[in-house]
Amino acid sequence: MEKGGGRVDIQVGDVLVMKKPHPGCGSTQMKVMRVGADFRLTCAGCGHSFMIPRSKCEKKIRSVIRNEQSAGGTDDR
């Protein structure tokens, strides 16, 4: 994760560990479903899906757990 206003490299399938827990279930892990100006995240604990602006989300991330498929760099479509 870059400091100083740099963009964080987040891909679909990554799991974000957030600084604060989800109010509904207490889980701090969110799976990335969509990437763009906004993120669509799904809570790993209760399955709740929501959209959040990229700028707001990047401030709330503690760490990123890479998906094995997205970390390889090759696309097998």
PyRosetta script that sets phi, psi and omega in degrees:
from pyrosetta import init, pose_from_sequence

init()
pose = pose_from_sequence("MEKGGGRVDIQVGDVLVMKKPHPGCGSTQMKVMRVGADFRLTCAGCGHSFMIPRSKCEKKIRSVIRNEQSAGGTDDR")
pose.set_psi(1, 132.5)
pose.set_omega(1, -177.4)
pose.set_phi(2, -90.5)
pose.set_psi(2, 142.8)
pose.set_omega(2, 176.0)
pose.set_phi(3, -101.6)
pose.set_psi(3, 162.9)
pose.set_omega(3, 175.1)
pose.set_phi(4, 84.6)
pose.set_psi(4, 30.9)
pose.set_omega(4, 174.2)
pose.set_phi(5, 87.5)
pose.set_psi(5, 2.6)
pose.set_omega(5, 177.7)
pose.set_phi(6, -73.7)
pose.set_psi(6, 153.7)
pose.set_omega(6, 179.5)
pose.set_phi(7, -78.6)
pose.set_psi(7, 140.9)
pose.set_omega(7, 178.5)
pose.set_phi(8, -87.8)
pose.set_psi(8, 135.8)
pose.set_omega(8, 179.1)
pose.set_phi(9, -81.7)
pose.set_psi(9, 100.0)
pose.set_omega(9, -179.3)
pose.set_phi(10, -119.9)
pose.set_psi(10, 134.2)
pose.set_omega(10, -177.3)
pose.set_phi(11, -122.8)
pose.set_psi(11, 160.1)
pose.set_omega(11, 177.2)
pose.set_phi(12, -60.6)
pose.set_psi(12, 133.3)
pose.set_omega(12, -179.3)
pose.set_phi(13, 100.0)
pose.set_psi(13, -16.8)
pose.set_omega(13, 176.6)
pose.set_phi(14, -68.2)
pose.set_psi(14, 155.3)
pose.set_omega(14, 175.0)
pose.set_phi(15, -111.5)
pose.set_psi(15, 125.2)
pose.set_omega(15, 179.4)
pose.set_phi(16, -97.2)
pose.set_psi(16, 131.9)
pose.set_omega(16, 172.7)
pose.set_phi(17, -98.4)
pose.set_psi(17, 116.4)
pose.set_omega(17, -174.3)
pose.set_phi(18, -90.2)
pose.set_psi(18, 159.6)
pose.set_omega(18, 179.9)
pose.set_phi(19, -70.8)
pose.set_psi(19, -34.3)
pose.set_omega(19, -179.4)
pose.set_phi(20, -117.9)
pose.set_psi(20, 148.5)
pose.set_omega(20, 179.8)
pose.set_phi(21, -73.9)
pose.set_psi(21, 156.1)
pose.set_omega(21, 175.6)
pose.set_phi(22, -66.1)
pose.set_psi(22, 128.9)
pose.set_omega(22, -176.3)
pose.set_phi(23, -62.2)
pose.set_psi(23, -26.7)
pose.set_omega(23, -177.1)
pose.set_phi(24, -73.2)
pose.set_psi(24, -38.5)
pose.set_omega(24, -173.1)
pose.set_phi(25, -134.3)
pose.set_psi(25, -14.0)
pose.set_omega(25, 178.5)
pose.set_phi(26, 92.2)
pose.set_psi(26, 0.5)
pose.set_omega(26, 179.0)
pose.set_phi(27, -76.0)
pose.set_psi(27, 143.9)
pose.set_omega(27, 177.1)
pose.set_phi(28, -104.7)
pose.set_psi(28, 1.8)
pose.set_omega(28, -178.1)
pose.set_phi(29, -105.0)
pose.set_psi(29, 131.5)
pose.set_omega(29, 179.9)
pose.set_phi(30, -127.8)
pose.set_psi(30, 132.5)
pose.set_omega(30, 178.4)
pose.set_phi(31, -92.1)
pose.set_psi(31, 135.4)
pose.set_omega(31, -179.1)
pose.set_phi(32, -83.3)
pose.set_psi(32, 121.9)
pose.set_omega(32, 179.9)
pose.set_phi(33, -104.8)
pose.set_psi(33, -27.9)
pose.set_omega(33, -178.4)
pose.set_phi(34, -147.4)
pose.set_psi(34, 142.5)
pose.set_omega(34, 179.7)
pose.set_phi(35, -126.9)
pose.set_psi(35, 140.4)
pose.set_omega(35, 178.4)
pose.set_phi(36, 172.3)
pose.set_psi(36, -141.1)
pose.set_omega(36, 174.4)
pose.set_phi(37, -66.5)
pose.set_psi(37, -27.7)
pose.set_omega(37, 174.3)
pose.set_phi(38, -120.5)
pose.set_psi(38, 163.5)
pose.set_omega(38, 170.5)
pose.set_phi(39, -111.9)
pose.set_psi(39, 141.4)
pose.set_omega(39, 165.9)
pose.set_phi(40, -102.7)
pose.set_psi(40, 117.4)
pose.set_omega(40, -178.8)
pose.set_phi(41, -112.7)
pose.set_psi(41, 149.0)
pose.set_omega(41, 174.3)
pose.set_phi(42, -123.5)
pose.set_psi(42, 128.0)
pose.set_omega(42, 179.8)
pose.set_phi(43, -66.1)
pose.set_psi(43, 132.1)
pose.set_omega(43, 179.5)
pose.set_phi(44, -72.9)
pose.set_psi(44, -20.6)
pose.set_omega(44, -178.3)
pose.set_phi(45, -84.3)
pose.set_psi(45, -51.1)
pose.set_omega(45, -173.3)
pose.set_phi(46, -114.5)
pose.set_psi(46, -10.2)
pose.set_omega(46, 177.9)
pose.set_phi(47, 85.3)
pose.set_psi(47, 4.1)
pose.set_omega(47, 178.9)
pose.set_phi(48, -65.1)
pose.set_psi(48, 133.2)
pose.set_omega(48, -178.9)
pose.set_phi(49, -110.9)
pose.set_psi(49, 138.4)
pose.set_omega(49, -179.0)
pose.set_phi(50, -154.1)
pose.set_psi(50, 158.8)
pose.set_omega(50, 177.0)
pose.set_phi(51, -103.1)
pose.set_psi(51, 143.9)
pose.set_omega(51, 178.2)
pose.set_phi(52, -145.0)
pose.set_psi(52, 137.9)
pose.set_omega(52, 178.0)
pose.set_phi(53, -60.2)
pose.set_psi(53, 143.4)
pose.set_omega(53, -178.4)
pose.set_phi(54, -54.9)
pose.set_psi(54, -46.1)
pose.set_omega(54, -176.4)
pose.set_phi(55, -61.3)
pose.set_psi(55, -39.8)
pose.set_omega(55, -179.9)
pose.set_phi(56, -71.2)
pose.set_psi(56, -41.0)
pose.set_omega(56, -178.1)
pose.set_phi(57, -66.2)
pose.set_psi(57, -43.4)
pose.set_omega(57, -176.7)
pose.set_phi(58, -60.9)
pose.set_psi(58, -28.3)
pose.set_omega(58, 177.8)
pose.set_phi(59, -73.5)
pose.set_psi(59, -23.9)
pose.set_omega(59, -174.2)
pose.set_phi(60, -95.9)
pose.set_psi(60, -1.4)
pose.set_omega(60, -175.8)
pose.set_phi(61, -84.6)
pose.set_psi(61, 131.3)
pose.set_omega(61, 173.1)
pose.set_phi(62, -90.4)
pose.set_psi(62, -46.7)
pose.set_omega(62, 177.9)
pose.set_phi(63, -156.1)
pose.set_psi(63, 166.3)
pose.set_omega(63, 179.7)
pose.set_phi(64, -120.3)
pose.set_psi(64, 128.2)
pose.set_omega(64, 175.0)
pose.set_phi(65, -102.1)
pose.set_psi(65, 113.7)
pose.set_omega(65, -176.7)
pose.set_phi(66, -72.4)
pose.set_psi(66, 140.1)
pose.set_omega(66, 171.8)
pose.set_phi(67, -76.6)
pose.set_psi(67, 138.6)
pose.set_omega(67, -177.6)
pose.set_phi(68, -60.4)
pose.set_psi(68, -37.0)
pose.set_omega(68, -178.7)
pose.set_phi(69, -69.3)
pose.set_psi(69, -39.7)
pose.set_omega(69, -178.3)
pose.set_phi(70, -79.9)
pose.set_psi(70, -21.6)
pose.set_omega(70, -178.1)
pose.set_phi(71, -77.8)
pose.set_psi(71, -20.3)
pose.set_omega(71, -176.7)
pose.set_phi(72, -67.7)
pose.set_psi(72, -29.5)
pose.set_omega(72, 178.0)
pose.set_phi(73, 88.6)
pose.set_psi(73, -14.4)
pose.set_omega(73, 177.4)
pose.set_phi(74, -106.0)
pose.set_psi(74, 147.6)
pose.set_omega(74, -178.8)
pose.set_phi(75, -114.5)
pose.set_psi(75, 119.5)
pose.set_omega(75, -174.8)
pose.set_phi(76, -99.4)
pose.set_psi(76, 47.5)
pose.set_omega(76, 179.4)
pose.set_phi(77, -85.5)
pose.dump_pdb("model.pdb")
